[in-house]
Every structure is written in structure tokens, then in C-alpha cells.
Amino acid sequence: MSARPYRETLLFVVLVIAVVASGIQVAWISHEVRRLHAELEDAQRAQDEHLAEYSRLLLERSARSSFQNVERLAQEQLSMRFPEQVEHLER
Amino acid sequence: MKAWRHYLVVIVFLGACAGVAARVVVLNVTDREFLQEQGDLRAVRPQVLPAYRGVIYDRHGEPLAVSTPVAAVWTDPSFVRLSDDAIAQVARVLERDPQALAREIAANAGRQFLYLARRVPWDVAERVQALGLDGVYIQREYRRYYPAGEMAAHVVGMTNIDDLGLEGLELSYDELLRGRPGLKTVLKNRRGETIKNLDYVRAPRFGGDVTLSIDLRLQFMAFRELKAAVAGHRARSGSLVMLDARTGEILALVNEPSYNPNDLGPASREGMRNRAITDTYEPGSTIKPFTVLAAIESGRWQPSTPIDTAPGYFRVGNKLVQDPVNRGTITLRQALQKSSQVAIAKVALDLEQNAVFDVLLRAGIGDFVGTGLPGETAGHLSSHGLDHPVVRATLAYGYGLAVSPLQLAQGYLTLASGGHRRPVSVLKQDSVPSGTPVFDADDVRTVVRMMESVVEKEGTAPAARVPGYRIAGKTGTSRKVGPGGYDDERHVALFAGLAPASDPRFVIVVVINEPGGTAKGGGEVAAPVFGRVAARALRLLGVPPDGEPVAT
């Protein structure tokens, strides 16, 4: 084989570099994908935990602030009563 | 063409075939175990990411239905045979009988999916996972909690074990509440542990929240009073509907018997029905205000117009219309106050043929209410036979038509809103829905004033009074239809009313079905429930008193 012209050699080198670079890129991207997936997984787990806690707190609040509970506490602990008639103090 | 080239090609091809065949044999025989194991180690599996179901709130933001994450524990009996020891360990953590669990697994040996337990709290599921058993998997799911329990069960409804709407609003708004589960593909080992995420197909879209028009405080009071009344009168069932007079929103809707959506017992079928919207009753005398309204509209009648009811009965066609006593000559106002059948029938016969029917139609009696709650009935109101005086007379005092308690409330809403008809809704409204005027405001005011006399001492329902407030309403007692016509023993007691009468804030309809005690009438059975619920509701809503000051 005869010696290649200068330009063809240059093209060859550039292409080799491009292939190597894109190979590194692929490796880096797949690493990044793995990392982001793990991050997503963590975020989703955290979201789940927060949702669980939120619903638990929501239920607890509703149990404590429920009409029955407030009425019972008012009657038992604070000795309050429902006014049986509307009392007009002044007119 | 040289012959040797031909042979060369044939030999090369045969050699290649032999090579491939040899490789297949080697893979299948020698390396089989290794490859099988590697294959089992990883498998591409689609994984569903469950979506969180939306919360249902009352009008003040109190939760009525909330999902909390729980876990399902499952196994694949066709793939992994759990040892007796493993079963015993799992059973101990799940607090199940190990023998029963083993029998269940043996009975389903051919299946690929078997739940060992569902709706397990997360900490228990984590303890199962910590056992590190092959073939026992955890899957996330949601469990629905209903803080208001049986009090709001008929409105809110419930979901089934797979978190899909089964009853009530959970069913009507299932699409909105459910959201959309996400999906990803993962590489899993045979323990079900994810080794690698392959593709994130789509993120889960969480379900939307729904805010109801229900006021949980009113709902709770209404339920308590209704339950007490149904038990006290040994009635078969009861319903109470409370509407906001200004917006048409449902503030409370309760039925007794009810059911507990958190823990459905085996005998709860009877309690599942939302009687306030699915069952119809003959409304009886609660229709009379509409007959009186038709009379006022005609221009020929005034509240003071006298009617001669002597001798306390009269014959229309072959039907005898009668009052319990001879009331002599009474005014239109007294006819409503005392609920005189004779007087109201005479009024109806004096009016145009379609007058009363037309008023009922405009009030929305006999119209589908359209709240979106499942199982709603349209009731029954027909213009058939209006040319017969008997039909007109009976329609005037509430027989020959059938309405659900919600429909009756919708009818009274037009009286409470000064003659405007508004859509009745179970969802909280951001703005007041525009109403259609169906009655003249002055005519309605006149009728409401007359209805105030019903709760006076001389009226049929003094028990519906609320000290300090003006209450307008009407009692009703209808006999139920049995196998042999109207039954004298089985009654429906009703009371429909609005408060405060000067500027109505709400409408309440109370229906007690088949009271079993000595008291049967709407005035004795249903009116006291109205009185108690209205008294509490007026205070809770902060409505200033508009009536006579009460001496203390």
C-alpha cells in the first residue's frame, strides 16, 4: 500500500478521538443515569414517608379536633354546658 | 468453473454448521446450570408505582377520607416453595395462624401470586423483609381511613380493598381521586430485590382532592339526633337532609342505619343504602305549603280567607276526605297550621286544574336532583289524571306522589331562597350559583309567614321551635302502602322546615320511617329532631336571633 495523503491520516485520527470521546461520554452518562435514578428512588421514598406522616398527622388532628372530642373535653374538664336557651343580656 | 471451489464452499458451510451444533450442545449440557442460575438472578420486570389517592375534605378542611401507605405481603407458590420454618417465621410476624397459612399456600400451589397478608402497617412489613426469606415479597398499597366513620359514610362512601371507589363520592369521583399509577422497568433478582433501574416509563400522577359542601360539625349533630330519634321511636330507619338556603349546598346528609366504612361488618348491607337519596316516600302534608302557594299565586286567596270545613269531612268522587275533628270555619292560615285535609282539598278544587301540579314542578319536586351521588332517584310526580277532582285533592295534601328526602329539601329550598331555584350540590361552591326565579318573592314570603304558625302552640309542631328564633315548617304523616292498600299501622313521619324565618339560612328535612312506638305523627316524631338540630346549627353558624326574646 502506498503512503496515505496527509488529509486522510488527519481524518482518521480525528475519528479515533471522536470514538474514544463518545465512549467515555456513554460511560459517564450511564453513571449519571444510575446516580439520578438512585436520587429519584430516595426522593420517592422520602415522599412516601412524608405522605405517611402527613396522613397520620391529618388523622390525628381530625381526631383531636373532632366535635365529639371538643364537646367531651369542654364538659368533663372545663365543666362547660350548652346554653339551653338564648339569653338576651340587654336590648 | 473449477470444481474445487464448489467443494470448498460446501466444506466451509458444513464446518460452520458443525461448529454451531457443537456450541449448542456445550451450552445446553455443560454450561446449563451456570446459565440458568445467572438467568434467574436477574429478570426484567415492570413495576407499578402506585398513585396516592386524593383526600376528601369537608367544607372547613376536616379530612373525611385519607389514604395511608401500607404494605401487602405476597409470595409466588409456583416458583418458590416456602419451608415450614419460613412459613412459621412469616406467620409470627404477621400474627397469623401458621397452620392456616401453610394450608392456604398448599391449596394455591399452582398459582404465581398469593397474598399472605394485606393492609399491613409499614413497620410490620419491614420486619417481614428483615427475615430475609426467599420468595416472600413486599408490595406497597394504600389503605383508606375514614375519620368520620359511620357519621358521613353515606356521603363519602368507601373504597374496596384495591383502593377503587365502591360507594358514595368515592365512586362518583373515582376517576379524579384515583390519579394514575406510574410505571418503570427494573432488573430484579429472584428475591425480588431491584438490582438495576432500566427505564422510568412514567411518573405516578397523584389523585386530586375533593372538598365537599358538608359541614362535619352539623353532620355529626344531625347524625346523633337522628340516631337517638330512630332508636327512641323504634323506627325502621330515618334520614335527615340539611341544605344551605343561600347556596343550595348540602350541609348535612345522614341516614340511620348507617355503616362503618373503616370496618365493614358482615351485617352492614342494610346500612349501606343512602336512603335520603335512593328511597322515596309519600310526602303527605309537607306538600301543603305548595298548595297554599298555588292558592296565593291565583290571587283569589289570602291568608285570612275563610274556609268552611264543617262537618269535618266531605266526599270527592268516591273518596272521603276527613279531618280528625270538625274544625268549623277556619282561615287559610289555620288550614296550614292545623294541617286540615278538608280545607286544603277544598282549596285545591277551587284552583285551576294544573295549579298545584305546576307549583310542585317549579319547586323541583319530582325532578332529578343531580348531586352526582350514586343511586339517586327521580321520585314520582305525574300529571296523569289531573282532570279527576280526586287526584287533584289528594295531590294537594301530598298523596299520589313520591319523593326522596333530598327532593323534598330541594323543594323547600325554593321557599327558603325567596322563590329562587338553585342546583343542589354536594361539592363546596366557590361562588353562589345563580338561581332561576320560579316564584314571586312576596308570595313566598306570605307562605313562609303562614308556615311559622305551624310551630306555635296551636300548630301541629310546637316541638320544632327554637327559643329566640323564628322557625317555619310543616309536618307530614303519611301511611305506607302495604299489600292491601294503605296500611294503618305503618307510617312515615316527616318534618320539613327552614330557619330563621326572617332570613332563612338553612332548610332541614327529617324523615322517620315506620316509628314503632305510640307516637306516629310528624309533629311528635320528626319535629323534635328538627328543633334540636336547628337549635345547635343556628348557634354553630352564628345566626343572630330574630324572634321574641326569651325570658330566662
Chai-1 contact restraints between the chains, C-beta under 6 A:
chainA,res_idxA,chainB,res_idxB,connection_type,confidence,min_distance_angstrom,max_distance_angstrom,comment,restraint_id
A,H37,B,N197,contact,1.0,0.0,6.0,A-B,restraint_1
A,D48,B,P69,contact,1.0,0.0,6.0,A-B,restraint_2
A,L51,B,Y52,contact,1.0,0.0,6.0,A-B,restraint_3
A,A52,B,T68,contact,1.0,0.0,6.0,A-B,restraint_4
A,A52,B,P69,contact,1.0,0.0,6.0,A-B,restraint_5
A,S55,B,V66,contact,1.0,0.0,6.0,A-B,restraint_6
A,S55,B,T68,contact,1.0,0.0,6.0,A-B,restraint_7
A,L58,B,P63,contact,1.0,0.0,6.0,A-B,restraint_8
A,L58,B,V66,contact,1.0,0.0,6.0,A-B,restraint_9
A,L59,B,V66,contact,1.0,0.0,6.0,A-B,restraint_10
A,L59,B,Y145,contact,1.0,0.0,6.0,A-B,restraint_11
A,L59,B,P147,contact,1.0,0.0,6.0,A-B,restraint_12
A,S62,B,E62,contact,1.0,0.0,6.0,A-B,restraint_13
A,S62,B,P63,contact,1.0,0.0,6.0,A-B,restraint_14
A,S62,B,P147,contact,1.0,0.0,6.0,A-B,restraint_15
A,F67,B,R217,contact,1.0,0.0,6.0,A-B,restraint_16
A,F67,B,F220,contact,1.0,0.0,6.0,A-B,restraint_17
A,Q85,B,P467,contact,1.0,0.0,6.0,A-B,restraint_18
A,Q85,B,V550,contact,1.0,0.0,6.0,A-B,restraint_19
A,V86,B,P467,contact,1.0,0.0,6.0,A-B,restraint_20
A,V86,B,G468,contact,1.0,0.0,6.0,A-B,restraint_21
A,V86,B,P545,contact,1.0,0.0,6.0,A-B,restraint_22
A,V86,B,V550,contact,1.0,0.0,6.0,A-B,restraint_23
A,E87,B,T552,contact,1.0,0.0,6.0,A-B,restraint_24
A,H88,B,P549,contact,1.0,0.0,6.0,A-B,restraint_25
